[in-house]
Amino acid sequence: MGSKNKLKRFRENETFKNVIQPIREDVINNFPLKGKWHSFFNNNNPIILELGCGKGEYTVALAKKYPNKNFIGIDIKGARFWRGAKTALEENLINVAFLRTQIELIDLCFSNNEVSEIWITFPDPQIKFKRTKHRLITQDFLKKYQHILKPKGIIHLKTDSEFLHGYMLGLLQEGKHKILYANHDIYNSSSPPLEATSIQTFYEKQYLENDKPITYIKFKTNY
């Protein structure tokens, strides 16, 4: 994407009522929406996050599928989720928003027990050992997620990386977290989970066309 297109999208994001773009200092110093997201949506429906939402297509698809829930796509790259935010506005989806911030600040953006579910869809597996801390599913990140999740809150991890799938299972077993479902090839399982197979991203469809397995884990943290 050219720099002109990026700048254009950044400017457009600033006019979108469903996009929140706080500067880092505002997030660190008492972010005003923390604990008040239900007021932002003007309802008390469950709040579900998609972390590292990219273009926002999964966030938007979830919002369409579950109109009685609120969805927030989170990513630091605003020029990417511009597409999802624009689509949501064009289709009058009032239960979807996008937050531009770093995932490491997630516990400063939401209060304790404010979130019902978290989706992590096709994150960068960060395979190299020196990049471990940048994976969105380290023990440190899981503790942050636990802080903002309700007591029965659920986390979903959907990925095409068998490495990340195996790493996640090991992490969950090590921490004695509760695995509700796990499969390394959900589309070829005897009873594929509808919550994970009913929505497919553009790249996911390409993976499937190339017979690349899609893995999925549904779990609860136990800290």
Backbone as CSV, one residue per row, in Angstrom:
resi,resn,N_x,N_y,N_z,CA_x,CA_y,CA_z,C_x,C_y,C_z
1,MET,0.845,-1.197,0.000,0.000,0.000,0.000,0.878,1.243,0.000
2,GLY,0.604,2.186,-0.929,1.392,3.393,-1.020,1.165,4.320,0.159
3,SER,2.133,5.207,0.391,2.040,6.119,1.534,0.847,7.069,1.408
4,LYS,0.507,7.441,0.149,-0.641,8.330,-0.050,-1.938,7.649,0.376
5,ASN,-2.064,6.367,0.032,-3.258,5.617,0.418,-3.352,5.486,1.926
6,LYS,-2.213,5.237,2.566,-2.193,5.113,4.026,-2.651,6.409,4.675
7,LEU,-2.103,7.524,4.212,-2.457,8.822,4.786,-3.941,9.120,4.576
8,LYS,-4.445,8.752,3.403,-5.859,8.965,3.112,-6.731,8.164,4.074
9,ARG,-6.326,6.915,4.319,-7.099,6.067,5.220,-7.000,6.548,6.660
10,PHE,-5.837,7.016,7.054,-5.682,7.565,8.406,-6.624,8.750,8.606
11,ARG,-6.692,9.609,7.598,-7.559,10.789,7.685,-9.036,10.378,7.720
12,GLU,-9.369,9.376,6.934,-10.752,8.919,6.910,-11.129,8.271,8.241
13,ASN,-10.208,7.520,8.810,-10.466,6.892,10.114,-10.856,7.933,11.156
14,GLU,-10.236,9.095,11.065,-10.511,10.156,12.037,-11.953,10.653,11.962
15,THR,-12.609,10.408,10.847,-14.004,10.851,10.686,-15.000,9.742,11.005
16,PHE,-14.520,8.519,11.199,-15.414,7.386,11.449,-15.825,7.348,12.912
17,LYS,-17.118,7.302,13.164,-17.605,7.264,14.543,-17.360,5.918,15.216
18,ASN,-17.012,4.893,14.439,-16.764,3.569,15.028,-15.280,3.276,15.202
19,VAL,-14.437,4.279,15.065,-12.989,4.110,15.224,-12.494,4.961,16.384
20,ILE,-11.739,4.336,17.285,-11.142,5.035,18.427,-9.629,4.922,18.280
21,GLN,-8.935,6.061,18.285,-7.492,6.055,18.065,-6.770,6.877,19.138
22,PRO,-6.709,6.384,20.349,-6.033,7.140,21.411,-4.517,7.107,21.234
23,ILE,-3.857,8.149,21.681,-2.398,8.103,21.703,-1.979,7.263,22.913
24,ARG,-0.777,6.756,22.878,-0.307,5.838,23.923,-0.420,6.462,25.314
25,GLU,-0.096,7.738,25.428,-0.134,8.406,26.729,-1.548,8.422,27.308
26,ASP,-2.549,8.585,26.435,-3.934,8.608,26.907,-4.379,7.237,27.403
27,VAL,-3.861,6.186,26.772,-4.194,4.832,27.220,-3.555,4.564,28.578
28,ILE,-2.316,4.961,28.728,-1.588,4.712,29.974,-2.147,5.543,31.123
29,ASN,-2.549,6.770,30.817,-3.027,7.686,31.855,-4.559,7.748,31.909
30,ASN,-5.161,6.651,32.345,-6.608,6.604,32.578,-7.428,6.780,31.299
31,PHE,-7.394,5.773,30.465,-8.144,5.754,29.204,-9.632,5.956,29.489
32,PRO,-10.274,6.973,28.910,-11.655,7.338,29.270,-12.713,6.272,28.994
33,LEU,-12.476,5.369,28.040,-13.483,4.344,27.737,-13.327,3.071,28.586
34,LYS,-12.248,3.007,29.333,-12.039,1.840,30.183,-13.178,1.721,31.193
35,GLY,-13.871,0.573,31.161,-14.999,0.357,32.061,-16.288,0.992,31.583
36,LYS,-16.253,1.644,30.423,-17.435,2.359,29.930,-17.797,1.982,28.487
37,TRP,-17.344,0.827,28.056,-17.606,0.432,26.678,-19.086,0.183,26.410
38,HIS,-19.829,-0.236,27.422,-21.261,-0.430,27.221,-21.951,0.908,26.915
39,SER,-21.427,1.968,27.483,-21.975,3.295,27.193,-21.660,3.699,25.759
40,PHE,-20.492,3.296,25.276,-20.122,3.594,23.889,-21.118,2.955,22.925
41,PHE,-21.521,1.712,23.227,-22.461,0.998,22.360,-23.933,1.283,22.708
42,ASN,-24.140,1.969,23.822,-25.504,2.281,24.279,-26.344,1.038,24.537
43,ASN,-25.716,0.003,25.056,-26.449,-1.204,25.455,-25.593,-1.996,26.440
44,ASN,-26.172,-3.034,27.005,-25.440,-3.880,27.955,-25.135,-5.257,27.381
45,ASN,-25.093,-5.348,26.061,-24.803,-6.622,25.414,-23.349,-7.044,25.650
46,PRO,-23.066,-8.339,25.563,-21.699,-8.830,25.761,-20.708,-8.166,24.812
47,ILE,-19.496,-7.960,25.299,-18.433,-7.351,24.500,-17.423,-8.423,24.118
48,ILE,-17.166,-8.540,22.827,-16.219,-9.527,22.305,-15.125,-8.806,21.542
49,LEU,-13.866,-9.199,21.761,-12.737,-8.569,21.100,-12.139,-9.495,20.044
50,GLU,-11.636,-8.895,18.968,-10.754,-9.620,18.061,-9.406,-8.919,18.099
51,LEU,-8.382,-9.643,18.533,-7.059,-9.061,18.688,-6.231,-9.269,17.427
52,GLY,-5.539,-8.208,16.998,-4.789,-8.285,15.751,-5.747,-8.493,14.590
53,CYS,-6.753,-7.627,14.504,-7.885,-7.844,13.591,-7.568,-7.624,12.118
54,GLY,-6.389,-7.070,11.792,-6.044,-6.878,10.390,-7.036,-5.982,9.679
55,LYS,-7.595,-6.468,8.580,-8.543,-5.679,7.788,-9.929,-5.618,8.420
56,GLY,-10.128,-6.380,9.494,-11.394,-6.301,10.209,-12.515,-7.143,9.636
57,GLU,-12.211,-7.993,8.666,-13.294,-8.763,8.039,-13.914,-9.768,8.999
58,TYR,-13.113,-10.341,9.903,-13.660,-11.303,10.854,-14.512,-10.583,11.897
59,THR,-14.048,-9.436,12.340,-14.810,-8.639,13.306,-16.176,-8.270,12.735
60,VAL,-16.182,-7.809,11.502,-17.434,-7.415,10.848,-18.345,-8.623,10.645
61,ALA,-17.769,-9.748,10.246,-18.575,-10.957,10.031,-19.205,-11.445,11.330
62,LEU,-18.468,-11.368,12.418,-19.011,-11.750,13.722,-20.159,-10.818,14.124
63,ALA,-19.973,-9.531,13.866,-21.012,-8.554,14.211,-22.298,-8.809,13.431
64,LYS,-22.158,-9.216,12.183,-23.340,-9.548,11.371,-24.028,-10.805,11.900
65,LYS,-23.235,-11.777,12.271,-23.760,-13.070,12.711,-24.418,-12.985,14.082
66,TYR,-23.881,-12.115,14.944,-24.402,-12.000,16.309,-24.779,-10.542,16.598
67,PRO,-25.927,-10.090,16.112,-26.325,-8.685,16.283,-26.599,-8.279,17.726
68,ASN,-26.772,-9.248,18.613,-27.036,-8.937,20.023,-25.769,-8.962,20.875
69,LYS,-24.624,-8.871,20.196,-23.341,-8.766,20.889,-22.559,-7.616,20.273
70,ASN,-21.647,-7.036,21.070,-20.809,-5.940,20.595,-19.410,-6.453,20.284
71,PHE,-18.844,-6.006,19.159,-17.531,-6.492,18.736,-16.560,-5.335,18.538
72,ILE,-15.342,-5.538,19.029,-14.298,-4.518,18.891,-13.066,-5.169,18.280
73,GLY,-12.694,-4.716,17.083,-11.465,-5.181,16.453,-10.319,-4.299,16.909
74,ILE,-9.216,-4.928,17.310,-8.087,-4.163,17.848,-6.833,-4.456,17.047
75,ASP,-6.171,-3.401,16.618,-4.931,-3.534,15.853,-4.205,-2.200,15.922
76,ILE,-2.893,-2.244,15.777,-2.121,-1.007,15.788,-2.071,-0.390,14.398
77,LYS,-2.427,-1.158,13.381,-2.338,-0.682,11.999,-3.700,-0.201,11.506
78,GLY,-3.942,1.079,11.690,-5.228,1.667,11.329,-5.535,1.640,9.850
79,ALA,-4.497,1.712,9.014,-4.733,1.679,7.570,-5.282,0.336,7.128
80,ARG,-5.045,-0.695,7.935,-5.588,-2.018,7.612,-7.056,-2.121,8.007
81,PHE,-7.370,-1.805,9.257,-8.767,-2.001,9.673,-9.707,-0.925,9.124
82,TRP,-9.143,0.056,8.406,-9.974,1.048,7.707,-11.053,0.367,6.879
83,ARG,-10.692,-0.745,6.210,-11.664,-1.434,5.358,-12.836,-1.974,6.181
84,GLY,-12.544,-2.596,7.299,-13.596,-3.137,8.146,-14.471,-2.042,8.731
85,ALA,-13.839,-0.970,9.176,-14.592,0.147,9.762,-15.513,0.778,8.719
86,LYS,-15.015,0.946,7.522,-15.805,1.559,6.442,-16.978,0.658,6.063
87,THR,-16.719,-0.646,5.976,-17.782,-1.599,5.652,-18.875,-1.576,6.718
88,ALA,-18.468,-1.546,7.984,-19.435,-1.525,9.085,-20.337,-0.300,9.001
89,LEU,-19.758,0.843,8.656,-20.547,2.068,8.526,-21.479,1.999,7.315
90,GLU,-20.954,1.491,6.223,-21.759,1.383,4.998,-22.953,0.456,5.197
91,GLU,-22.777,-0.563,6.043,-23.840,-1.544,6.263,-24.618,-1.278,7.548
92,ASN,-24.382,-0.107,8.140,-25.119,0.320,9.342,-25.037,-0.682,10.483
93,LEU,-23.851,-1.225,10.689,-23.645,-2.150,11.803,-23.284,-1.334,13.042
94,ILE,-24.205,-1.254,13.969,-23.988,-0.419,15.148,-23.331,-1.180,16.297
95,ASN,-23.067,-2.465,16.095,-22.482,-3.286,17.157,-21.024,-3.631,16.892
96,VAL,-20.345,-2.791,16.131,-18.934,-3.046,15.835,-18.136,-1.752,15.917
97,ALA,-16.926,-1.865,16.465,-16.018,-0.716,16.576,-14.591,-1.204,16.390
98,PHE,-13.694,-0.273,16.178,-12.286,-0.612,16.001,-11.437,0.298,16.888
99,LEU,-10.492,-0.309,17.562,-9.613,0.407,18.491,-8.170,0.270,18.006
100,ARG,-7.546,1.402,17.757,-6.155,1.383,17.315,-5.237,1.537,18.527
101,THR,-4.619,0.436,18.893,-3.676,0.454,20.011,-2.854,-0.820,19.981
102,GLN,-1.848,-0.878,20.829,-1.014,-2.079,20.931,-1.684,-3.091,21.871
103,ILE,-1.621,-4.357,21.502,-2.269,-5.399,22.295,-1.681,-5.462,23.710
104,GLU,-0.432,-5.089,23.863,0.203,-5.135,25.184,-0.464,-4.178,26.175
105,LEU,-1.262,-3.227,25.652,-1.955,-2.259,26.513,-3.405,-2.645,26.767
106,ILE,-3.771,-3.853,26.407,-5.167,-4.281,26.454,-5.793,-4.129,27.841
107,ASP,-5.015,-4.409,28.879,-5.555,-4.331,30.237,-5.717,-2.895,30.722
108,LEU,-5.212,-1.936,29.935,-5.402,-0.525,30.258,-6.581,0.064,29.489
109,CYS,-7.082,-0.702,28.522,-8.202,-0.240,27.691,-9.544,-0.775,28.180
110,PHE,-9.505,-1.859,28.966,-10.731,-2.494,29.447,-10.600,-2.793,30.934
111,SER,-11.718,-2.703,31.632,-11.713,-2.965,33.073,-11.838,-4.450,33.365
112,ASN,-11.604,-4.793,34.600,-11.779,-6.159,35.066,-13.212,-6.628,34.796
113,ASN,-13.370,-7.802,34.203,-14.687,-8.412,33.926,-15.522,-7.653,32.897
114,GLU,-14.892,-6.856,32.050,-15.659,-6.069,31.084,-15.894,-6.819,29.765
115,VAL,-15.093,-7.837,29.507,-15.119,-8.535,28.223,-15.633,-9.968,28.391
116,SER,-16.460,-10.423,27.459,-17.032,-11.774,27.532,-16.212,-12.812,26.768
117,GLU,-15.670,-12.426,25.621,-14.897,-13.360,24.801,-13.782,-12.629,24.072
118,ILE,-12.762,-13.396,23.705,-11.656,-12.868,22.906,-11.391,-13.825,21.751
119,TRP,-11.307,-13.278,20.552,-10.916,-14.042,19.374,-9.521,-13.608,18.942
120,ILE,-8.666,-14.586,18.682,-7.347,-14.331,18.109,-7.300,-15.138,16.820
121,THR,-7.389,-14.473,15.693,-7.524,-15.163,14.413,-6.297,-14.945,13.528
122,PHE,-5.639,-16.031,13.208,-4.487,-16.040,12.312,-3.417,-15.010,12.684
123,PRO,-2.965,-15.044,13.943,-1.905,-14.116,14.347,-0.567,-14.549,13.765
124,ASP,0.359,-13.622,13.720,1.727,-13.952,13.310,2.291,-14.941,14.334
125,PRO,2.690,-16.152,13.917,3.178,-17.151,14.885,4.496,-16.791,15.546
126,GLN,5.224,-15.835,14.964,6.509,-15.425,15.547,7.340,-16.664,15.906
127,ILE,7.669,-17.451,14.911,8.306,-18.759,15.118,9.680,-18.664,15.780
128,LYS,10.468,-17.660,15.423,11.815,-17.557,15.993,11.750,-17.360,17.501
129,PHE,12.622,-18.041,18.223,12.617,-18.003,19.687,12.741,-16.583,20.229
130,LYS,13.579,-15.771,19.596,13.780,-14.406,20.085,12.537,-13.531,19.916
131,ARG,11.550,-14.040,19.150,10.305,-13.306,18.947,9.181,-13.827,19.840
132,THR,9.499,-14.750,20.741,8.483,-15.385,21.583,7.608,-14.371,22.307
133,LYS,8.214,-13.343,22.864,7.460,-12.370,23.665,6.452,-11.587,22.846
134,HIS,6.592,-11.649,21.505,5.675,-10.919,20.639,4.453,-11.743,20.229
135,ARG,4.454,-13.033,20.578,3.266,-13.845,20.293,2.117,-13.357,21.160
136,LEU,0.925,-13.398,20.628,-0.231,-12.889,21.371,-0.754,-13.874,22.400
137,ILE,-0.064,-14.981,22.592,-0.557,-16.005,23.523,0.518,-16.480,24.502
138,THR,1.393,-15.585,24.933,2.335,-15.932,25.989,1.604,-15.928,27.335
139,GLN,2.245,-16.445,28.370,1.630,-16.437,29.702,1.335,-15.003,30.152
140,ASP,2.227,-14.079,29.816,2.005,-12.680,30.208,0.750,-12.117,29.544
141,PHE,0.573,-12.420,28.260,-0.626,-11.955,27.566,-1.873,-12.626,28.135
142,LEU,-1.783,-13.914,28.434,-2.939,-14.627,28.978,-3.387,-14.007,30.305
143,LYS,-2.436,-13.547,31.104,-2.783,-12.904,32.371,-3.523,-11.586,32.125
144,LYS,-3.098,-10.862,31.098,-3.791,-9.620,30.753,-5.215,-9.919,30.291
145,TYR,-5.356,-10.969,29.489,-6.692,-11.333,28.991,-7.592,-11.764,30.146
146,GLN,-7.024,-12.538,31.065,-7.797,-12.990,32.215,-8.309,-11.811,33.031
147,HIS,-7.499,-10.770,33.127,-7.867,-9.592,33.916,-9.125,-8.918,33.375
148,ILE,-9.256,-8.849,32.059,-10.390,-8.115,31.482,-11.589,-9.024,31.202
149,LEU,-11.376,-10.339,31.209,-12.470,-11.272,30.923,-13.369,-11.501,32.134
150,LYS,-14.621,-11.767,31.864,-15.550,-12.183,32.902,-15.123,-13.556,33.412
151,PRO,-15.591,-13.967,34.609,-15.171,-15.258,35.184,-15.342,-16.451,34.244
152,LYS,-16.369,-16.450,33.420,-16.584,-17.555,32.479,-16.172,-17.181,31.054
153,GLY,-15.339,-16.155,30.949,-14.921,-15.670,29.641,-14.121,-16.690,28.853
154,ILE,-14.295,-16.679,27.554,-13.687,-17.670,26.662,-12.718,-17.000,25.697
155,ILE,-11.645,-17.709,25.369,-10.688,-17.261,24.359,-10.677,-18.271,23.217
156,HIS,-10.691,-17.756,21.987,-10.631,-18.597,20.797,-9.325,-18.302,20.056
157,LEU,-8.616,-19.335,19.678,-7.430,-19.177,18.831,-7.639,-19.980,17.558
158,LYS,-7.656,-19.290,16.436,-7.828,-19.923,15.124,-6.616,-19.560,14.286
159,THR,-5.920,-20.571,13.772,-4.678,-20.296,13.055,-4.383,-21.373,12.021
160,ASP,-3.576,-21.006,11.043,-3.107,-21.970,10.050,-1.728,-22.501,10.440
161,SER,-1.217,-22.055,11.571,0.121,-22.454,12.017,0.049,-23.639,12.984
162,GLU,0.481,-24.805,12.539,0.506,-25.971,13.424,1.514,-25.751,14.552
163,PHE,2.569,-24.994,14.260,3.540,-24.656,15.310,2.848,-23.904,16.443
164,LEU,2.070,-22.873,16.083,1.409,-22.055,17.099,0.350,-22.864,17.848
165,HIS,-0.332,-23.735,17.129,-1.338,-24.606,17.744,-0.694,-25.482,18.814
166,GLY,0.429,-26.113,18.472,1.123,-26.972,19.423,1.688,-26.190,20.595
167,TYR,2.240,-25.026,20.299,2.783,-24.161,21.354,1.687,-23.766,22.336
168,MET,0.504,-23.429,21.797,-0.616,-23.021,22.634,-1.089,-24.152,23.524
169,LEU,-1.189,-25.349,22.982,-1.607,-26.500,23.787,-0.629,-26.736,24.937
170,GLY,0.653,-26.623,24.644,1.657,-26.802,25.689,1.539,-25.738,26.767
171,LEU,1.311,-24.521,26.339,1.169,-23.400,27.274,-0.043,-23.605,28.175
172,LEU,-1.139,-24.050,27.597,-2.371,-24.257,28.359,-2.223,-25.403,29.348
173,GLN,-1.588,-26.463,28.914,-1.389,-27.605,29.816,-0.436,-27.252,30.938
174,GLU,0.591,-26.487,30.611,1.557,-26.049,31.630,0.878,-25.194,32.692
175,GLY,-0.023,-24.312,32.268,-0.711,-23.417,33.198,-1.985,-23.995,33.770
176,LYS,-2.283,-25.251,33.407,-3.492,-25.948,33.879,-4.760,-25.157,33.553
177,HIS,-4.754,-24.564,32.350,-5.939,-23.868,31.874,-6.942,-24.891,31.338
178,LYS,-8.189,-24.482,31.218,-9.242,-25.412,30.806,-9.447,-25.366,29.295
179,ILE,-9.088,-26.444,28.624,-9.265,-26.543,27.178,-10.670,-27.077,26.905
180,LEU,-11.489,-26.278,26.244,-12.867,-26.663,25.954,-12.978,-27.413,24.632
181,TYR,-12.080,-27.106,23.703,-12.074,-27.779,22.406,-10.707,-27.538,21.770
182,ALA,-10.187,-28.544,21.085,-8.930,-28.385,20.361,-8.896,-29.368,19.201
183,ASN,-8.535,-28.849,18.021,-8.431,-29.709,16.845,-7.437,-29.083,15.877
184,HIS,-6.553,-29.911,15.327,-5.513,-29.394,14.435,-5.976,-29.290,12.976
185,ASP,-7.226,-29.710,12.703,-7.744,-29.643,11.331,-9.274,-29.608,11.394
186,ILE,-9.831,-28.474,11.742,-11.261,-28.404,12.071,-12.181,-28.717,10.896
187,TYR,-11.726,-28.425,9.689,-12.612,-28.665,8.548,-12.653,-30.140,8.130
188,ASN,-11.765,-30.913,8.699,-11.771,-32.353,8.424,-12.095,-33.162,9.679
189,SER,-12.669,-32.509,10.670,-13.048,-33.213,11.895,-14.458,-33.778,11.738
190,SER,-14.792,-34.752,12.566,-16.099,-35.406,12.466,-17.242,-34.470,12.847
191,SER,-16.972,-33.556,13.753,-18.000,-32.580,14.158,-17.355,-31.201,14.263
192,PRO,-17.159,-30.534,13.131,-16.492,-29.221,13.132,-17.256,-28.181,13.945
193,PRO,-16.563,-27.402,14.748,-17.217,-26.383,15.584,-17.750,-25.233,14.734
194,LEU,-19.055,-25.010,14.787,-19.671,-23.984,13.946,-19.159,-22.582,14.259
195,GLU,-18.836,-22.319,15.538,-18.371,-20.980,15.886,-17.056,-20.647,15.189
196,ALA,-16.301,-21.683,14.794,-15.009,-21.453,14.155,-15.027,-21.680,12.649
197,THR,-16.017,-22.391,12.136,-16.043,-22.717,10.705,-17.065,-21.922,9.905
198,SER,-17.995,-21.276,10.585,-19.060,-20.573,9.870,-18.595,-19.253,9.264
199,ILE,-17.427,-18.761,9.707,-16.865,-17.520,9.158,-15.456,-17.814,8.645
200,GLN,-15.185,-17.410,7.424,-13.868,-17.623,6.831,-13.332,-16.311,6.263
201,THR,-12.086,-16.028,6.545,-11.456,-14.834,5.988,-11.011,-15.119,4.550
202,PHE,-10.638,-14.071,3.853,-10.160,-14.196,2.477,-8.973,-15.152,2.406
203,TYR,-8.014,-14.955,3.310,-6.820,-15.800,3.280,-7.125,-17.222,3.757
204,GLU,-8.054,-17.350,4.671,-8.437,-18.677,5.142,-8.994,-19.512,3.990
205,LYS,-9.797,-18.893,3.149,-10.346,-19.600,1.983,-9.223,-20.044,1.050
206,GLN,-8.204,-19.208,0.929,-7.062,-19.584,0.094,-6.305,-20.759,0.700
207,TYR,-6.143,-20.734,2.038,-5.470,-21.851,2.703,-6.219,-23.154,2.448
208,LEU,-7.531,-23.091,2.547,-8.344,-24.289,2.366,-8.274,-24.791,0.926
209,GLU,-8.227,-23.873,-0.015,-8.098,-24.275,-1.423,-6.782,-24.989,-1.673
210,ASN,-5.773,-24.657,-0.864,-4.460,-25.292,-0.983,-4.284,-26.450,-0.005
211,ASP,-5.428,-26.899,0.558,-5.439,-28.041,1.491,-4.564,-27.820,2.716
212,LYS,-4.490,-26.570,3.162,-3.744,-26.275,4.375,-4.684,-26.364,5.568
213,PRO,-4.389,-27.192,6.563,-5.307,-27.348,7.699,-5.423,-26.086,8.544
214,ILE,-6.621,-25.862,9.057,-6.892,-24.750,9.961,-7.090,-25.326,11.357
215,THR,-6.355,-24.807,12.318,-6.443,-25.307,13.692,-7.292,-24.372,14.546
216,TYR,-7.816,-24.919,15.642,-8.688,-24.109,16.503,-8.628,-24.623,17.928
217,ILE,-8.504,-23.696,18.866,-8.542,-24.020,20.299,-9.499,-23.052,20.985
218,LYS,-10.343,-23.589,21.834,-11.282,-22.795,22.633,-10.973,-23.105,24.090
219,PHE,-10.707,-22.092,24.903,-10.267,-22.370,26.267,-10.633,-21.253,27.245
220,LYS,-10.457,-21.567,28.520,-10.608,-20.592,29.606,-9.301,-20.537,30.370
221,THR,-8.919,-19.355,30.799,-7.696,-19.240,31.570,-7.943,-19.596,33.047
222,ASN,-6.866,-19.904,33.737,-6.994,-20.377,35.108,-5.912,-19.775,35.988
223,TYR,-6.003,-18.458,36.209,-5.027,-17.789,37.075,-5.663,-17.484,38.421
